């Protein structure tokens, strides 16, 4: 198997059925780095992540290391918000 490198905008899928992998923090913050263009292009991914943050104050497991929240964005496109 060969690795193929692509240069461009990671928020724009280059093929059908794409999962955009997004490494998240576990403190409920969204505002620097890759999340800025991701949130502008796909506000639903941002909203789902931020709306989960109320659980963190109650010590629930959403923010546990390894948690993945897959957000359907549109036809064949998902954002995987991954706590890592």
Buried (B, 14 or more C-beta within 10 A) or exposed (E): EEEEEEEEEBBEBEEEEBBBBBEBEBEBEBEEEEBEEBBEBBEEBBEBBEEBBEEBEEEEEBBEEEBEBEBEBEEEBBBBBBBE
